[in-house]
Amino acid sequence: MEVIRRRVRASFFSLDSLAIFFFLLLFFLVERAASQQQHLLSNVELSALYQLRSSLGLQARFWPIKGNPCTNWTGVTCNNSRVTGINISGFRRTRLGRLSPQFSVDALANLTHLSSFNASGFLLPGPIPDWLGFTVGVLRILDLRSCSIPGAIPGSLGSLTKLKSLYLSDNNLTGNIDSNLGKLSELSVLSLSGNLLTGSIPEELSMLGNLTVLDLSSNFITGTIPPILGSISGLQVLNLSDNSLTASVPAQLSNLSHLTALDLSQNSVSGPLPAKLSGLMNLQDVRIGNNSLQGPFPESIFSGLVRLKYLDVSGNSFTGELPRISSWGSANLSNVSFYFSNNMFYGTLNLSSSLDFLDSLDLSGNYFQGNVTGSVASYVNVKLDNNCLQNIMMKRRSLSDCQQFYSQRNLSFYGFEDSETFVPFEATSRRWVYILVGIGSGMGLLLLLLLIIIFVIVRLRREGGGGDSGQRGRNADASPVPEGQLQAVIIPKLMEPFTLSAILPFGFSYDQLVQATCGFDKANLIKNGHSGDLYVGVGLLAGSQSPVVIKRVLTSTDPEGPYLSNREESYAVELEIFSRTSSTRLVPLLGHCLEKENEKFLVYKYMPNRDLESSFYKVTKSAGEGKTTIRSLDWITRSKIAIGAAEGLAYLHHECSPPLVHRDVQASSILLDDKFEVRLGSLSEAHVQEGDPHHNNVIARLLRKSQTSEAGPSGSSTTDTCAYDVFCFGKVLLELVTGNIGISGTDDAIWREWFEQTLSYIRGYDKEMVMKIIDPSLIVDEDLMEEVWAMAIVARSCLNPKPWKRPPMKYVLRALENPLKVARRDHSFGSSLKLLSKNSNSSTRSWSATFFRSWQQNNSSSGSAQMSGQSNSGGLRNSGGVTSHSSGAGNDFPSGDRKLSSEA
């Protein structure tokens, strides 16, 4: 028994000893690792990192001053006691660093083992220094995407012979592509897309034997596609899209046997498509749309490109029949997308009965004829509209268009009846259902009209008992509305010209206007407006050579015609507005000329900065060097413009009686003086607000009420409401936040797509989402980000698709004047909208409605009784006042990152 006890004690002792041994060993290893970590860096490299930290103004949370750079500094990689990688992508500068951000990376010269430097998304508003290519000789990866870098690409980068990846996309780089880049013999990726590069593609790029990706898209490159690019045998991705390349597609590109993606779209490439491209067995993605390619489409493309997944040849001039369409399904293809739209393909469609291998097939906008099988027509992913097909239930070309096309080519055309209507094969059995639904809808409409008539009669009897009906149509400022004349409901009764001339500013003679504009010479023409032509005139004002703007309105002189033509009507409306309003936020009217019977003239003060759309971007050239820089308005100026425009609209909506609707609120109607103070122009479209109590004719109000619904977020179907102005102003705010000035004036489909995508990123509780849509040139200051976020929130509220849920302009103005109250309540950027979160899930109150309701309560409690909704209470501040944002830096244009628009 004693022996057993001794053995147990011995075993416990041995276990304790073993545990102590392992503990001491672990402690020794940790201490040794810690001691090594503190001495990993040489003093030279440590000093270089501190210098880089200071010159770039990096925040301490990324690179703490007392931390070990190799273990505690975010993005710093060390190997064998040397710094080998630096990644500051998406970092933020300190407050001091934000005051003068520059491309200050001189310290990299002392990091002799640095193989990777990534600053993508970090603002570096300065040219790439020449020394960079001579001092960091072992650099393998240089990533400077989206850094707002201006200037030219330095030729010294050709000395980085070890470089494998060069990313310079989405900057403001100008000039030609330096031929020295062809010396980067080990380069694998060259990305220069999204810049302002000009000139031609240098043939020296063909010397990059190891290149796999070449992306020069979205620049202003001209010339031809160098055939010698076909000698880069290892190239896998070639993207030359969205440039100005001409001539034909070189057949030498067929030598790129490893090519998987080819994008030549949106150029001016012409000629036939080389049939040799079918030899590119690895090609999966081909995009050559929106060019001027012509001739037949090579039949060998489908038999040769066995791995093809995406093919876009739309928007060219290809002609002939599509080859072997019926055999596509038997090829080794699956989940593919083919786009042949807007060409000149013709003939019959021999589509296979099963198109399950397709994700999408677009054959629209061609001249295909004949019948289409029912199984093919039923595929929702097949587009066949705007052709000459016979039995499809969709839009097609006119009979004359099809006949002319086929006759010009001496081809047989099967024809069809231009007025016939075809019913899809699957829908034949439902014909009677549609007929019955149509009959029922018609009867319901008749019943509704009968109820409306009864309702109108009852209201008329209650209001006047059959008395003087003229008094029921009386405007507060106008004579009675004649029976059957509803235009007075929309437009205030216009004053006679002689009355206007008595109360409006100074009158000029016609000869004076002719002399000031050099006989209305085309050189003096500013633009042709929808309400009149605008000219610049000089010497019209006594004792001054200051320019003025003269609007020339040609009116109808037919005595038998209506009293007002369209232009004459808008001209008189504008005179009416200036005779009844006085606000410094409206463009100053200096005078008029009413001498000519068929021409009327208005004279305005000249705005040196024209309008928001034309002044948002400014192009400057540096002296001597000839470098072009594009700079956009800084945030302080943008905020100043937004507040000024809101003041002008608030004046029209809340201080005019009756309220006036501008109806043309957009970037081009927001005029800017020499200090970027706002003056609203384009007042010829202004109307009295629909539904105003001054217009109390029962029938007019009833008809007007039935038209007040709005058709989706693209705008109102009835524009004569203040809510419509609020919606349009929301568009302008969104353009100021994103930098996409003037996009709301583009094609409706383009605007709607951009609008829906952009609004999805504006959320009251997630600031990071907003960062994805704001103008990159604004990402320089965290405090400014709160104001930008606040303006985005206000814009979303203004863009509510339901008019009655949009805030009145007076509350929009208050929100823009106090953006930090919108963006934060706890001085925390991350938890800023707790005020709105209470009712965010309610089905009856949106977060934006909650916000503006809180504004009303806060304004009332702080003594702002003037904002209670009474139009003439004087509650709005002086329209000409200068807000806290109206600094003297109105002419400062920090660097933007936008390409010049066609208007610029």
Helices and strands as residue ranges (DSSP letters): H 2-37, H 43-56, H 69-72, E 76-79, E 82-87, H 95-99, G 106-110, E 116-118, H 132-135, E 141-143, E 150-152, G 155-159, E 165-167, E 172-174, G 179-183, E 189-191, G 203-207, E 213-215, G 227-231, E 237-239, G 251-255, E 261-263, E 270-271, G 275-279, E 285-287, E 292-296, H 300-304, E 310-312, E 317-320, G 325-330, E 336-339, E 344-348, E 358-362, E 367-370, H 374-377, E 382-383, E 388-389, H 399-408, G 425-430, H 431-464, G 469-473, H 487-490, H 497-503, E 506-507, H 510-516, G 522-524, E 525-528, E 533-537, E 548-554, H 566-580, E 589-593, E 599-605, H 612-615, E 617-621, E 628-632, H 635-650, I 651-655, E 660-661, G 667-669, E 670-672, E 678-680, G 683-685, E 687-688, H 698-705, H 722-738, G 743-745, H 748-759, H 767-770, G 776-778, H 782-798, G 803-805, H 809-817, H 819-823, H 834-837, H 847-861, G 865-867
